Amino acid sequence: MSKFFVFSGQGAQTVGMGKDLVEKSSAAAKIFAEADEVLGWSLSELCFEGPAEKLQESKYCQPAIYTMSCACLAAFNELYSEIKPSAVAGLSLGEYAALHAAGVFSFADGLKLVAKRGELMDKACKETNGGMASVLGGDLGKIEEICAEIGIDVANYNCPGQTVISGDKNLVKEAIKTLKENGFRRVIPLKVAGAYHSKLMATAGVELAKVLANSPLADPKVKVTQNVTGTFTEKTEDIAPNLVAQVAGSVRWEECVRAIITDGGTEMIEFGPGTVLTGLLARTDKEVIAKNINSAESLEEYGK
């Protein structure tokens, strides 16, 4: 059985995440302690105790989810060191945890990148008036056509029947109205701080490119799919440009998952808070086994 590891994106965070893991796993505890030291503030306290409002801000949320995801992976490796992935992937922010899992950078170096990414995206959110909406069902080509006409972007191709659109808040409202007029029944505005994965995030991508230019990346030890291409990255030198493009580009998550399944992946293990990615998998390919590692209990259950 070919197992592949995937990692949670922004929005999966919850107050209390990681606390039980740290109590049960020395490897997870080490990750959280290292995060506090690298950042110079107590990310552990924020994850374990909140407040929830602060944990939702990109500049805090992104390093928190990255740390939680890497702690889940570390705890898993501590117990099941014989299990190695055939490939890795992550949804948006989760791509950084996936690259860490593939050996592209250390936990600390990845955390520094994620913390900077969160700050830059937070700044872009505050400088623009962005919004997003989830479109459930309907013709994908028509969604793309309406977005192009109105001047917004398709942010996420998550799974069959779930697409996310993103851009200027007023234009998103116009797109919602137009989609409904064109027979789309379920178009749901999302509670977000800005227009992620749209052209409104372009300034964050430009600044992130400067940071990545000074961040050495090692060759991945396992195959990696990246969001903006929706397929495997063959050359290490393409990793950083893809991370830059991802900030204002579409997340082709369904394509990433299908690429791994086509390559032989038969069991997906999701690391990090929540169960979003296993939920998306259920709508993409019901034959693939899905597991979650997001708590001490799930860690123990995996081995049963």
PyMOL commands that set and color helices and strands:
alter all, ss='L'
color gray80, all
select helices_A, chain A and resi 19-24+26-39+43-49+52-55+58-79+94-101+107-127+140-150+169-181+199-213+236-248+253-262+276-284+296-302
alter helices_A, ss='H'
color red, helices_A
select strands_A, chain A and resi 3-7+87-90+130-136+153-159+162-168+186-189+223-226+231-232+267-271+289-293
alter strands_A, ss='S'
color yellow, strands_A
deselect
rebuild
show_as cartoon
